[in-house]
Amino acid sequence: VPIFLRWCFDCIRRSIKHEGLFRKSGGSQRVKELMARIEDGLLTPSLSSSNTVFDVCSLFKEFLRRLTYP
């Protein structure tokens, strides 16, 4: 399991009581910034005060979309 996925899971676990975690979209620009940090080699990007758990969930969903079929 990639380290950044564990980071995502930890962020999501801390906010599990939020309604619609995977239904509501995160901010597209914030998600792109998080994805860029991961692609640049930061295994656990830090969240800024403007990031939300919805951004992390959207990042996770984007990661799953980019996976190739095994």
C-alpha positions in Angstrom: 0.0 0.0 0.0 1.5 3.4 -1.0 2.4 5.5 2.0 0.3 8.4 0.8 -2.8 6.1 0.8 -2.2 5.4 4.5 -2.0 9.2 5.0 -5.3 9.6 3.2 -6.9 6.8 5.3 -5.7 8.5 8.5 -7.1 11.9 7.4 -10.4 10.3 6.5 -10.5 8.2 9.7 -10.1 11.4 11.8 -13.1 12.9 10.0 -15.3 9.9 9.5 -18.4 11.5 11.0 -18.6 14.1 8.2 -21.6 13.5 6.0 -21.0 12.7 2.4 -17.2 12.1 2.5 -17.0 10.4 -0.9 -20.1 12.1 -2.3 -19.1 15.7 -1.9 -16.2 16.9 -4.1 -13.2 18.6 -2.9 -11.9 21.8 -4.5 -10.4 20.9 -7.9 -7.5 23.2 -7.5 -6.6 22.0 -4.0 -6.9 18.4 -5.2 -4.6 19.1 -8.1 -2.1 20.7 -5.7 -2.1 17.7 -3.4 -1.7 15.3 -6.4 1.2 17.4 -7.7 2.9 17.2 -4.3 2.5 13.4 -4.4 3.8 13.2 -8.0 6.8 15.3 -7.0 7.8 12.7 -4.4 6.2 13.9 -1.2 4.9 10.7 0.2 2.8 12.4 2.9 1.8 15.9 1.7 0.9 18.3 4.5 -2.6 19.7 4.6 -2.8 23.5 4.6 -5.6 25.2 6.5 -7.5 25.5 3.3 -7.6 21.7 2.6 -10.6 19.7 3.8 -11.3 16.0 4.2 -13.3 16.3 1.0 -10.1 17.2 -0.8 -8.4 14.1 0.6 -11.4 11.9 -0.4 -11.3 13.4 -3.9 -7.6 12.8 -4.1 -8.2 9.1 -3.2 -10.9 8.8 -5.8 -8.6 10.3 -8.4 -5.9 7.9 -7.5 -8.3 5.0 -8.0 -9.4 6.4 -11.4 -5.8 6.5 -12.6 -5.1 2.9 -11.7 -4.7 0.6 -14.7 -6.7 -2.6 -14.9 -4.5 -5.4 -13.5 
